[in-house]
Amino acid sequence: MALKRRTKISAAFSMSSMTDIVFLLLIFFMITSTMVHPNAIKLLIPKKATKKVVVEKYLNVRVTESGRYYVDGKRLGADNLESGLIRAFSSSDRAIVRLRTDRNASTGHVARILDIAESNGIKVILDIR
C-alpha cells in the first residue's frame, strides 16, 4: 500500500516580503535624512566676481597657522579675544573686519572669530593667504 502526502512542500521563495522590507527601509532613511541639520556656518559665496570691491576702512585681524590672533598688529590671547576684538572695533571708525588667515590655520580658530563677529553684528571679509 502506497502512502502519499496530500500537501507538498514548495521549494519556491517569495520575494514580496523582502521587497516590502527594502521599501520600508528606503522610506525610513529618506525621511530621517531630511531631518538632519548639520552645524555649519552659512557662507554666501559669489558665483563669479565681476567687480572688485575696495574697502578702505577695515580692521585687520590675522590668524596664524599656530593659532595666534593679531588685531591691527597687536597680539591677543585666546582668552581675551572677544573683548579685545570688540574693543578694537568699537574704538575705531572702521565698518568691516578683514580676516586674514594662513592656509594651514585651523578652521576652529577662524570659526571662533566668525562667531564673535556674527554675534556682535560685525561684517567680515575673509582673506586666505
PyMOL commands that place a pseudoatom at each C-alpha (Angstrom):
pseudoatom trace, name=CA, resn=MET, resi=1, chain=A, elem=C, hetatm=0, pos=[0.000, 0.000, 0.000]
pseudoatom trace, name=CA, resn=ALA, resi=2, chain=A, elem=C, hetatm=0, pos=[1.471, 3.217, -1.135]
pseudoatom trace, name=CA, resn=LEU, resi=3, chain=A, elem=C, hetatm=0, pos=[1.026, 6.217, 1.166]
pseudoatom trace, name=CA, resn=LYS, resi=4, chain=A, elem=C, hetatm=0, pos=[1.098, 9.635, -0.459]
pseudoatom trace, name=CA, resn=ARG, resi=5, chain=A, elem=C, hetatm=0, pos=[1.334, 13.018, 1.129]
pseudoatom trace, name=CA, resn=ARG, resi=6, chain=A, elem=C, hetatm=0, pos=[-1.599, 15.247, 0.498]
pseudoatom trace, name=CA, resn=THR, resi=7, chain=A, elem=C, hetatm=0, pos=[0.356, 18.513, 0.899]
pseudoatom trace, name=CA, resn=LYS, resi=8, chain=A, elem=C, hetatm=0, pos=[3.552, 19.112, -0.930]
pseudoatom trace, name=CA, resn=ILE, resi=9, chain=A, elem=C, hetatm=0, pos=[6.190, 21.487, 0.385]
pseudoatom trace, name=CA, resn=SER, resi=10, chain=A, elem=C, hetatm=0, pos=[7.107, 24.055, -2.200]
pseudoatom trace, name=CA, resn=ALA, resi=11, chain=A, elem=C, hetatm=0, pos=[10.775, 24.969, -2.649]
pseudoatom trace, name=CA, resn=ALA, resi=12, chain=A, elem=C, hetatm=0, pos=[9.914, 28.386, -4.169]
pseudoatom trace, name=CA, resn=PHE, resi=13, chain=A, elem=C, hetatm=0, pos=[10.875, 31.528, -2.204]
pseudoatom trace, name=CA, resn=SER, resi=14, chain=A, elem=C, hetatm=0, pos=[8.539, 34.519, -2.116]
pseudoatom trace, name=CA, resn=MET, resi=15, chain=A, elem=C, hetatm=0, pos=[10.372, 37.813, -2.604]
pseudoatom trace, name=CA, resn=SER, resi=16, chain=A, elem=C, hetatm=0, pos=[7.366, 40.013, -1.818]
pseudoatom trace, name=CA, resn=SER, resi=17, chain=A, elem=C, hetatm=0, pos=[8.140, 40.231, 1.900]
pseudoatom trace, name=CA, resn=MET, resi=18, chain=A, elem=C, hetatm=0, pos=[11.774, 41.097, 1.167]
pseudoatom trace, name=CA, resn=THR, resi=19, chain=A, elem=C, hetatm=0, pos=[10.807, 43.917, -1.197]
pseudoatom trace, name=CA, resn=ASP, resi=20, chain=A, elem=C, hetatm=0, pos=[8.390, 45.288, 1.399]
pseudoatom trace, name=CA, resn=ILE, resi=21, chain=A, elem=C, hetatm=0, pos=[11.205, 45.489, 3.937]
pseudoatom trace, name=CA, resn=VAL, resi=22, chain=A, elem=C, hetatm=0, pos=[13.521, 47.183, 1.434]
pseudoatom trace, name=CA, resn=PHE, resi=23, chain=A, elem=C, hetatm=0, pos=[10.933, 49.804, 0.566]
pseudoatom trace, name=CA, resn=LEU, resi=24, chain=A, elem=C, hetatm=0, pos=[10.184, 50.475, 4.242]
pseudoatom trace, name=CA, resn=LEU, resi=25, chain=A, elem=C, hetatm=0, pos=[13.892, 50.961, 4.939]
pseudoatom trace, name=CA, resn=LEU, resi=26, chain=A, elem=C, hetatm=0, pos=[14.207, 53.248, 1.943]
pseudoatom trace, name=CA, resn=ILE, resi=27, chain=A, elem=C, hetatm=0, pos=[11.324, 55.415, 3.137]
pseudoatom trace, name=CA, resn=PHE, resi=28, chain=A, elem=C, hetatm=0, pos=[12.735, 55.464, 6.683]
pseudoatom trace, name=CA, resn=PHE, resi=29, chain=A, elem=C, hetatm=0, pos=[16.163, 56.656, 5.557]
pseudoatom trace, name=CA, resn=MET, resi=30, chain=A, elem=C, hetatm=0, pos=[14.694, 59.251, 3.204]
pseudoatom trace, name=CA, resn=ILE, resi=31, chain=A, elem=C, hetatm=0, pos=[12.605, 60.760, 5.992]
pseudoatom trace, name=CA, resn=THR, resi=32, chain=A, elem=C, hetatm=0, pos=[15.387, 60.731, 8.587]
pseudoatom trace, name=CA, resn=SER, resi=33, chain=A, elem=C, hetatm=0, pos=[17.933, 62.244, 6.195]
pseudoatom trace, name=CA, resn=THR, resi=34, chain=A, elem=C, hetatm=0, pos=[15.723, 65.304, 5.683]
pseudoatom trace, name=CA, resn=MET, resi=35, chain=A, elem=C, hetatm=0, pos=[15.566, 65.889, 9.440]
pseudoatom trace, name=CA, resn=VAL, resi=36, chain=A, elem=C, hetatm=0, pos=[19.338, 66.117, 9.878]
pseudoatom trace, name=CA, resn=HIS, resi=37, chain=A, elem=C, hetatm=0, pos=[20.653, 69.681, 10.170]
pseudoatom trace, name=CA, resn=PRO, resi=38, chain=A, elem=C, hetatm=0, pos=[24.444, 69.855, 10.286]
pseudoatom trace, name=CA, resn=ASN, resi=39, chain=A, elem=C, hetatm=0, pos=[26.011, 72.539, 12.448]
pseudoatom trace, name=CA, resn=ALA, resi=40, chain=A, elem=C, hetatm=0, pos=[27.703, 74.539, 9.752]
pseudoatom trace, name=CA, resn=ILE, resi=41, chain=A, elem=C, hetatm=0, pos=[28.498, 78.126, 9.034]
pseudoatom trace, name=CA, resn=LYS, resi=42, chain=A, elem=C, hetatm=0, pos=[26.333, 79.563, 6.320]
pseudoatom trace, name=CA, resn=LEU, resi=43, chain=A, elem=C, hetatm=0, pos=[28.532, 81.360, 3.824]
pseudoatom trace, name=CA, resn=LEU, resi=44, chain=A, elem=C, hetatm=0, pos=[27.289, 83.312, 0.864]
pseudoatom trace, name=CA, resn=ILE, resi=45, chain=A, elem=C, hetatm=0, pos=[29.914, 82.646, -1.775]
pseudoatom trace, name=CA, resn=PRO, resi=46, chain=A, elem=C, hetatm=0, pos=[29.582, 84.558, -5.040]
pseudoatom trace, name=CA, resn=LYS, resi=47, chain=A, elem=C, hetatm=0, pos=[29.483, 82.571, -8.259]
pseudoatom trace, name=CA, resn=LYS, resi=48, chain=A, elem=C, hetatm=0, pos=[31.881, 84.781, -10.181]
pseudoatom trace, name=CA, resn=ALA, resi=49, chain=A, elem=C, hetatm=0, pos=[33.154, 88.191, -9.213]
pseudoatom trace, name=CA, resn=THR, resi=50, chain=A, elem=C, hetatm=0, pos=[32.536, 90.827, -11.848]
pseudoatom trace, name=CA, resn=LYS, resi=51, chain=A, elem=C, hetatm=0, pos=[33.601, 93.843, -9.799]
pseudoatom trace, name=CA, resn=LYS, resi=52, chain=A, elem=C, hetatm=0, pos=[36.326, 94.253, -7.270]
pseudoatom trace, name=CA, resn=VAL, resi=53, chain=A, elem=C, hetatm=0, pos=[35.154, 95.828, -4.040]
pseudoatom trace, name=CA, resn=VAL, resi=54, chain=A, elem=C, hetatm=0, pos=[37.642, 98.202, -2.473]
pseudoatom trace, name=CA, resn=VAL, resi=55, chain=A, elem=C, hetatm=0, pos=[37.207, 98.764, 1.231]
pseudoatom trace, name=CA, resn=GLU, resi=56, chain=A, elem=C, hetatm=0, pos=[39.445, 101.423, 2.672]
pseudoatom trace, name=CA, resn=LYS, resi=57, chain=A, elem=C, hetatm=0, pos=[38.313, 101.394, 6.278]
pseudoatom trace, name=CA, resn=TYR, resi=58, chain=A, elem=C, hetatm=0, pos=[38.704, 97.981, 7.801]
pseudoatom trace, name=CA, resn=LEU, resi=59, chain=A, elem=C, hetatm=0, pos=[40.110, 96.398, 10.920]
pseudoatom trace, name=CA, resn=ASN, resi=60, chain=A, elem=C, hetatm=0, pos=[42.875, 93.870, 10.256]
pseudoatom trace, name=CA, resn=VAL, resi=61, chain=A, elem=C, hetatm=0, pos=[42.511, 90.580, 12.116]
pseudoatom trace, name=CA, resn=ARG, resi=62, chain=A, elem=C, hetatm=0, pos=[45.016, 87.810, 11.451]
pseudoatom trace, name=CA, resn=VAL, resi=63, chain=A, elem=C, hetatm=0, pos=[45.030, 84.128, 12.437]
pseudoatom trace, name=CA, resn=THR, resi=64, chain=A, elem=C, hetatm=0, pos=[48.345, 82.315, 12.126]
pseudoatom trace, name=CA, resn=GLU, resi=65, chain=A, elem=C, hetatm=0, pos=[48.993, 78.654, 11.491]
pseudoatom trace, name=CA, resn=SER, resi=66, chain=A, elem=C, hetatm=0, pos=[49.953, 78.142, 15.141]
pseudoatom trace, name=CA, resn=GLY, resi=67, chain=A, elem=C, hetatm=0, pos=[46.656, 79.633, 16.388]
pseudoatom trace, name=CA, resn=ARG, resi=68, chain=A, elem=C, hetatm=0, pos=[47.820, 83.133, 17.330]
pseudoatom trace, name=CA, resn=TYR, resi=69, chain=A, elem=C, hetatm=0, pos=[45.446, 86.072, 16.915]
pseudoatom trace, name=CA, resn=TYR, resi=70, chain=A, elem=C, hetatm=0, pos=[46.538, 89.571, 15.863]
pseudoatom trace, name=CA, resn=VAL, resi=71, chain=A, elem=C, hetatm=0, pos=[44.242, 92.605, 15.778]
pseudoatom trace, name=CA, resn=ASP, resi=72, chain=A, elem=C, hetatm=0, pos=[45.829, 95.528, 13.896]
pseudoatom trace, name=CA, resn=GLY, resi=73, chain=A, elem=C, hetatm=0, pos=[49.264, 94.040, 14.557]
pseudoatom trace, name=CA, resn=LYS, resi=74, chain=A, elem=C, hetatm=0, pos=[48.755, 93.579, 18.307]
pseudoatom trace, name=CA, resn=ARG, resi=75, chain=A, elem=C, hetatm=0, pos=[48.732, 90.023, 19.596]
pseudoatom trace, name=CA, resn=LEU, resi=76, chain=A, elem=C, hetatm=0, pos=[45.676, 88.915, 21.568]
pseudoatom trace, name=CA, resn=GLY, resi=77, chain=A, elem=C, hetatm=0, pos=[45.382, 85.795, 23.679]
pseudoatom trace, name=CA, resn=ALA, resi=78, chain=A, elem=C, hetatm=0, pos=[42.636, 83.262, 23.096]
pseudoatom trace, name=CA, resn=ASP, resi=79, chain=A, elem=C, hetatm=0, pos=[41.029, 84.044, 26.462]
pseudoatom trace, name=CA, resn=ASN, resi=80, chain=A, elem=C, hetatm=0, pos=[40.543, 87.785, 25.837]
pseudoatom trace, name=CA, resn=LEU, resi=81, chain=A, elem=C, hetatm=0, pos=[39.961, 87.580, 22.087]
pseudoatom trace, name=CA, resn=GLU, resi=82, chain=A, elem=C, hetatm=0, pos=[36.293, 88.558, 22.106]
pseudoatom trace, name=CA, resn=SER, resi=83, chain=A, elem=C, hetatm=0, pos=[36.667, 91.558, 24.411]
pseudoatom trace, name=CA, resn=GLY, resi=84, chain=A, elem=C, hetatm=0, pos=[39.797, 92.774, 22.602]
pseudoatom trace, name=CA, resn=LEU, resi=85, chain=A, elem=C, hetatm=0, pos=[38.193, 92.424, 19.177]
pseudoatom trace, name=CA, resn=ILE, resi=86, chain=A, elem=C, hetatm=0, pos=[35.031, 94.268, 20.236]
pseudoatom trace, name=CA, resn=ARG, resi=87, chain=A, elem=C, hetatm=0, pos=[37.077, 96.987, 21.953]
pseudoatom trace, name=CA, resn=ALA, resi=88, chain=A, elem=C, hetatm=0, pos=[39.285, 97.495, 18.861]
pseudoatom trace, name=CA, resn=PHE, resi=89, chain=A, elem=C, hetatm=0, pos=[36.277, 97.516, 16.550]
pseudoatom trace, name=CA, resn=SER, resi=90, chain=A, elem=C, hetatm=0, pos=[34.225, 99.969, 18.601]
pseudoatom trace, name=CA, resn=SER, resi=91, chain=A, elem=C, hetatm=0, pos=[37.150, 102.359, 19.235]
pseudoatom trace, name=CA, resn=SER, resi=92, chain=A, elem=C, hetatm=0, pos=[37.843, 102.788, 15.524]
pseudoatom trace, name=CA, resn=ASP, resi=93, chain=A, elem=C, hetatm=0, pos=[35.668, 104.259, 12.784]
pseudoatom trace, name=CA, resn=ARG, resi=94, chain=A, elem=C, hetatm=0, pos=[36.032, 101.132, 10.673]
pseudoatom trace, name=CA, resn=ALA, resi=95, chain=A, elem=C, hetatm=0, pos=[32.950, 99.280, 9.488]
pseudoatom trace, name=CA, resn=ILE, resi=96, chain=A, elem=C, hetatm=0, pos=[34.356, 95.928, 8.339]
pseudoatom trace, name=CA, resn=VAL, resi=97, chain=A, elem=C, hetatm=0, pos=[36.785, 93.350, 9.715]
pseudoatom trace, name=CA, resn=ARG, resi=98, chain=A, elem=C, hetatm=0, pos=[39.299, 91.928, 7.240]
pseudoatom trace, name=CA, resn=LEU, resi=99, chain=A, elem=C, hetatm=0, pos=[40.123, 88.439, 8.472]
pseudoatom trace, name=CA, resn=ARG, resi=100, chain=A, elem=C, hetatm=0, pos=[43.434, 87.179, 7.089]
pseudoatom trace, name=CA, resn=THR, resi=101, chain=A, elem=C, hetatm=0, pos=[44.315, 83.555, 7.738]
pseudoatom trace, name=CA, resn=ASP, resi=102, chain=A, elem=C, hetatm=0, pos=[47.186, 81.304, 6.847]
pseudoatom trace, name=CA, resn=ARG, resi=103, chain=A, elem=C, hetatm=0, pos=[46.343, 78.413, 4.550]
pseudoatom trace, name=CA, resn=ASN, resi=104, chain=A, elem=C, hetatm=0, pos=[47.144, 75.860, 7.231]
pseudoatom trace, name=CA, resn=ALA, resi=105, chain=A, elem=C, hetatm=0, pos=[45.330, 77.674, 10.031]
pseudoatom trace, name=CA, resn=SER, resi=106, chain=A, elem=C, hetatm=0, pos=[42.836, 75.589, 11.945]
pseudoatom trace, name=CA, resn=THR, resi=107, chain=A, elem=C, hetatm=0, pos=[39.219, 76.007, 10.926]
pseudoatom trace, name=CA, resn=GLY, resi=108, chain=A, elem=C, hetatm=0, pos=[38.249, 76.191, 14.596]
pseudoatom trace, name=CA, resn=HIS, resi=109, chain=A, elem=C, hetatm=0, pos=[40.323, 79.353, 15.125]
pseudoatom trace, name=CA, resn=VAL, resi=110, chain=A, elem=C, hetatm=0, pos=[38.764, 81.015, 12.085]
pseudoatom trace, name=CA, resn=ALA, resi=111, chain=A, elem=C, hetatm=0, pos=[35.262, 79.922, 13.102]
pseudoatom trace, name=CA, resn=ARG, resi=112, chain=A, elem=C, hetatm=0, pos=[35.785, 81.420, 16.556]
pseudoatom trace, name=CA, resn=ILE, resi=113, chain=A, elem=C, hetatm=0, pos=[36.369, 84.874, 15.076]
pseudoatom trace, name=CA, resn=LEU, resi=114, chain=A, elem=C, hetatm=0, pos=[33.442, 84.446, 12.675]
pseudoatom trace, name=CA, resn=ASP, resi=115, chain=A, elem=C, hetatm=0, pos=[31.177, 83.518, 15.615]
pseudoatom trace, name=CA, resn=ILE, resi=116, chain=A, elem=C, hetatm=0, pos=[32.283, 86.596, 17.571]
pseudoatom trace, name=CA, resn=ALA, resi=117, chain=A, elem=C, hetatm=0, pos=[31.651, 88.823, 14.556]
pseudoatom trace, name=CA, resn=GLU, resi=118, chain=A, elem=C, hetatm=0, pos=[28.231, 87.318, 13.846]
pseudoatom trace, name=CA, resn=SER, resi=119, chain=A, elem=C, hetatm=0, pos=[27.060, 87.586, 17.451]
pseudoatom trace, name=CA, resn=ASN, resi=120, chain=A, elem=C, hetatm=0, pos=[28.052, 91.284, 17.537]
pseudoatom trace, name=CA, resn=GLY, resi=121, chain=A, elem=C, hetatm=0, pos=[26.772, 92.241, 14.071]
pseudoatom trace, name=CA, resn=ILE, resi=122, chain=A, elem=C, hetatm=0, pos=[30.194, 92.834, 12.540]
pseudoatom trace, name=CA, resn=LYS, resi=123, chain=A, elem=C, hetatm=0, pos=[30.744, 92.286, 8.806]
pseudoatom trace, name=CA, resn=VAL, resi=124, chain=A, elem=C, hetatm=0, pos=[33.756, 90.161, 7.864]
pseudoatom trace, name=CA, resn=ILE, resi=125, chain=A, elem=C, hetatm=0, pos=[35.818, 89.837, 4.703]
pseudoatom trace, name=CA, resn=LEU, resi=126, chain=A, elem=C, hetatm=0, pos=[37.730, 86.545, 4.609]
pseudoatom trace, name=CA, resn=ASP, resi=127, chain=A, elem=C, hetatm=0, pos=[41.221, 86.690, 3.074]
pseudoatom trace, name=CA, resn=ILE, resi=128, chain=A, elem=C, hetatm=0, pos=[43.136, 83.400, 2.915]
pseudoatom trace, name=CA, resn=ARG, resi=129, chain=A, elem=C, hetatm=0, pos=[46.844, 83.623, 2.233]
for i in range(1, 129): cmd.bond("trace and resi %d" % i, "trace and resi %d" % (i + 1))
show_as sticks, trace
zoom trace
